[in-house]
Structures are given as structure tokens and as C-alpha cells.
Amino acid sequence: MPDIDSLCLCRTIRTAGDTTVIGLAAGGEAGRVRGLQAGADDCINKPYGARELVARMGAAGCLRSSVEAACGSSPRSVRCRFPNRPSR
């Protein structure tokens, strides 16, 4: 994000409420640690795979609460579709 410090944004989001924050770090372990210290619930290194990101979102509760709100119940599995990718 060229116009804003991502760690400052993370701190702002954290103080504003209980939104789950998953940081995307470019600096290896040091970048992940800085993200966690800024208040992120989890951090993942760039480049990252879509399946890993979706798994981390599920583990952090991001997907679960969104799907439960949309469906009214907790599904056994969530199938994610990504634009411009063939479905399997």
C-alpha cells in the first residue's frame, strides 16, 4: 500500500473493533513478527498460495462467521471460487 503504513493500518483496525486481521508479510520472520506485534491475528509470507490463505482465514474464523451469517448455519466445507481459474 503505497500511501499508508500497513502496520499503522493494522493498529488502527485493531483499536476500532474486533475485525480479524491477517497480515501479508514480505520480510520473512521479521515481517511476520512486526505484523503480529502490530495486532494481526495471523501473518503469512508473500508469495502465498490461495489455498493456504483460505485455510488461514478459516482457522482465524473469518470464513466461518461470514458463511454462518450468510447461510444461517455452519457448513462442513466451503468451496471458494477464484476468477479466471478453472474449477476442479
N, C-alpha and C positions, 0 to 999 in steps of 0.2 A: 504494500500500500504506500504509494509514493508521498502522499500528503499528510499522513498521520503515523505516529509511532504505534506499532501494533501492541507493544507491552502496555502503553498508556491506555489504549483502547480496551485491552483486557481488564485492566484495573477498574476502568470506568464501568464496564459491563458488570463486573463482579459487585461493585458497590451499589449498582442500580437495582439489583434483584437476584433471583436465583436461576437465571438462564445458564444452561450448560455451555461451557466454553471448551472447545478442542482446538489447541494451537497447532499451527503448521510451522515447524521449525526448519531452518536451513543450516543451522550451526552445529549439527551433531548433538552430543550430550549437553554441551554448554548452552545451546539454544533451547533445548527441551527444559533444562533446569531453570533458565530465565523465564520461560513461559509459565512453568509451574509456580515459580516464586511470585509471578505477577497475578496469579489467581486462576490459571487454567485448570480445568478438571483433568485434562489429559493433553499430551502433546505427541505429535507424530512427525517424523523427519520427512523432508522433501528429498527426492521424489517419493511418492507413496502410491500404493495401488488402491483402486476404488474399493475392492473387497475388504482390505484392511481398514480403510476409513469407515465403511459401513459397519464393520464388526465393532470398531471402537465406539461409534455412535450408539450402537445397540447396547454395548456394555455400560456406557455412561447414562443410558436411559433416554437418550434423545429420540430414538426411533420409537421406543416402546410407548412413551407418553403421547407422541404425535399420532401414532396408529390407534391407540386406545381412544383418543379424543375423536378421531375420525370414524372409527368403527364401533365404538361403544364397548369393545372387549379387547382382550389381549390375544393376538393371533399366535399360532405356533411358529410361523415363519413369515418373513417379509421378503417379497421379491422386488428388487429395485431394478428399474429400467433406466438406462442411460441413453441419451440421444446419440444418434449416429453410431450405435453399436448393435451388431446383430444379436437377437435374443437367442438363448441356448435352450 
